[in-house]
Amino acid sequence: MATTAAVARAPMSSLTLDEGLAKASAFWTPDYHPESIMPPDSAEANIDVLTVRSTGISTAMIMKDQPMVRKTKIVCTMGPKCWDEQTMAELIDAGMNVARFNFSHGDHEAHQGVLDRFRKVCAEKNSNCAVLLDTKGPEVRTAMLRNHEPIQLEKGQEIIVYAAGPDEYTTFEGYKTEEETKIGCSYAKLCQSVRPGNKLLFADGSLCIEVLEILDDRNLKGRVLNDKKLGERKNGNLPGVKVELDVLQPKDVDDIKNFACKNKMDFIAVSFVQTGEDVLTVRQILDENGGEDIQIISKIE
């Protein structure tokens, strides 16, 4: 069997400065001349110091693709089209990191079935995909309309917005006649919260109404800023306005206690967070019901 004689190399410590620099350049030749940082004492004493730099980057790392850790996470909402195990498995294979359960819809029984199937698929695929409960939260919505027919709103027209409140907005019926146009809103303290110049956004922001005048405790006059056909139960938002609604409604508290904590979910996405106190309220409910390890995500609406 052939043998190869070892090649003797002089230790770096036995070389002069010029010899050491020449030897170092043989195995490391940068594209630029790096600035040498010498200890202050050595520089003042004019002591020759040989600095050899090393790097953790190998030739293989430069020449070949390396696996990268993806820091941006993919959150998928578990809607009816992905409730079956096969689709769940495909989502995991495609890179899903978090399964979002939207508690604005459905009941605990339906969500439990989806969660059980999802965790079964995760176990089979050895996946640590997280699960997230998204609360419904407080809502501002438009009221009903006469004959349940949408009304056409024109840019520049005046409109009356009635603060029907959560109990009356499902029975109050808005209308548009030759004399006036009036719609209802589920937020009871609307007229106490806004002032002239504020904007009311409805239907995912597709309708904008500027507040002109507060008429009384439950009615305000506004101006429509764009053309829009408005239907019933459209969501609303009041930019820049402190809305006097609890961040957790009774349904949300029940969802957190009897579903999120019970099932040891990973995250709670809290809707319509306005203050730090809102987050502390959620944290207290979680801690008191066995959800100490559940993390809180404050949603920006």
N, C-alpha and C positions, 0 to 999 in steps of 0.2 A: 504494500500500500504506500503510495507516494506521500511524502510529508513536505510541508512548506516551512522553511526556516523563518523564525520570527525576525522582524526588522527592528533593530535597536534604534530608539529615538531618544535624543538628549532631552532631559526634563527642561521645561520652560525656565525654571529658576536658574539653570546653568548658562543661559544665553545672555548676550549683551542686549541692550535696548534695541539697537538696529536689527540684530538677528531675530529678536523676538517679534518685532513688527513685521519683518519679512515672512516669518513662519506663520504668524496669525493671518496675514493677508492671503496665504495659500489656501486656507479653508473657509475664510469669510471675507468676501469682497463686496461691500455694500455699494448701492448705486449712488450714494452720497457720502460725504465725509462727516461722520457724526462728531458733534462737539464733545470733547472729553471733559468730564467733571471731576476735578481733583480735590482731595481734601485741602482745606485752606492751609493747614500746617505744612503739608508737603509742598504746596506751591510756593509758599514763602521761603522754605528751606532749599528750594531749587533741587529737589530730589527727583531723580528719574523714576517714573512710575509707569509700568506697563499695564494697560487696561485691556482686558479681553472680554468682549461682550458676547453673550449667548442669547439664544432665543428658543422659545418652545414651539416654533413653527418648523415643521419638517418639510423635506422636498415632497413627500407623499401628500401632505396636506395642501400644498400649492398646486400639484399636478392633477389631483383627483377631487371629485365632488365629495364633500363631507356632510354627514347628517347634521341638520341644524335643529335647534329647539325653537318651535314656534311659540312666541310669547302672546300673540293676539289669539284670543279664544273664540270659538264659534258656538253661539247659542242658538239652538233650534227649538221653535215652539211645537209642542206635541199636539197638533191639530188632528182632526178625524182621519186625514189622509195618511198619517204615519202612526196609527195606533196598532197596526199589526206587527208581529215580531220580525218578519222579513224586512220591512221598511226600516224598522229601528236598527237592525243589524247593518243595513246599507248606509244609514246615516253615520253610525259609529265608524264604519270602514272609510267613509268619505272625510272624516276628521271632526265630527261633532264632539265638543267638549262638555257642553251643558245642555240638559233637556229642560226646557221651560214649560211649566204647567200654568196656564192662564186661568186664574180663578175668577175672572170676570164672567166666565161661562162654565156650565157644567156643575155637577154636584159631587160630593165626596165619593159616592159609590163608583161613579164613572171614572174619576181621576184615580181612585185606588186600583181599579182594574188595569189602567194604563201603566201606572207606576210598578205594579207587580210584574207585568209582562216586560217592562223595560229593564228592571233589575235582573230578571231571569236571563235576558239576552246579554246584559253586561257580564254576568257571571260566566256564561258560556263562552264569551269572547275574551274573558279576562281583561275587561275594560274597567277603568275607574272613572268613567264619565259621571259628572255631577248632576244633581237634580235641584231645580229651583222653583219655588212657589212665588208667583207674581200676584200680589194682592189686587183686588178690585179697587179698593180705596174709595174716598169720597168722590162724588161725581156732580158735575154741573151739566144739565141736559135741557134741551128745549121741550116744551110741553106738546100736547096733542094739537091737532088741527081739525077744523070743521070738515066733516065727511072724510076725515083721514086723507085728504088730498094735499099734496105739496103746494106751496104758494110761491109765485114768482116775485122776487124782490129785485128792484131796479136801483142802479147806482144813483145816489143823490136823493132818493126819496126818504121822507121821515117815517119813523116807526116807533111804536110804543112797546116797551118790554115790561112785562108784568112778572113780579117776583112771586110766583105761585107757591113755592116751597115744595118740600119733598112729598107732602101728603096730597096736595091739590094739583100738582102738575100732570098727573095721570088722568085727571078729569077735566081740567081747564082746556078749552079749545080755542086756539088762535085763529085769526081770520084776516082776510084782505077784502076791503070794500072800497067804493069810490070815496068814502069819507075818511077812512083811516085804515092802517094796518097795525095789527097787534099780535104779538107772540108771547108765550109764557116761558118761564125759566124755573128750574127746580131749586135754585139757590135762594132761600128765603131772605137773606140779608144783602141781596144784591144792591139795593138802593143805599144801604148804609156803608157799603164797602167801596163803591166807585164814586167818582166825581167827574164833572164835565172835562172832556179831553181824553178820558180813558177809552180803551178799545175793548170791545167784546168780540171774541172769536167763537164761531160755531162751526160744526160739521168739519172737524179736523182742520180748522183755520181757513176753510174755503169761503166763509162769509165773515166779513168784518163790519162791525157797527160802532160808530163813534158816539160816545155819550155827549148829548147836548145840554140836557137839563134834568135834574131830579124833580119829578112832579110831586111825589108824596112818598110815604114809607114803602110803597109796593109798586110804584110805577115810575119809569123814566122815559124820557124822549131821546131818541138817537137818530143818526143819519146813516143810511146804508152806503158803504163805500165801494161796493162792487156788485155786479149782477150775479144773482144766485137763486136757484130753485131750492127752497128749504123744505125739508120733511120733518117728521116727528122724531122725538127722542134723539136728536143729534147732540153730540158731546160739545161742551163749551169750555172755554178757558178765559181767564182774566189776566193778561200779562201785566206784571208789576203791581198787582193788587193782592193784599193779604186776605185770603179767603178764610172766613171763620167756620171751618169745618174740621172735625177731628180727623187726623191722619188715618186712624183705624176706626171703621164703622163696626157695628156688632157682628156683621158677617165676617169681616176680616179677622177679628179676634177669635171667632170660632174656627176659621180656617187655620189659623196659626196654632191654636191649642190642640185641636182635634185631628189635624192632618199633618202639618209640618213637623210639629214636635213628636207626635205619635210615630211618624214614619222616618224620623231622624234625617230630614232633608238637609242639604248642604247650604242652601242659600234662601233668603227671603228678599225679594225685590219689592220695595215699599213704594207704592204709588202716591204722588202728590205730597212729597216731603217738603215742608216749608222752613222748619227750624231744627236745631240740634235737639231740642226737647222731644220732637217727634221721633227721632231715632232712639233716644233713651227710653221712650215709652215702649217701643217695639222690643228693645233689649230686655226690659224688665219682664214683659210677658213671656218672652222666650226663656229667660233664666228661671222663671217661676214654674215652668211647665216642662222642664227637661230638655230645653233646646239651647243649652249653654254653648254647644259647638256650632250652632247654625250661625252663619255670617250674614250680615245685613248689607244690601245694596240699595242706596238711595237713588231713586229714579229722577232724572231731570225732565220735567214735563214741558 
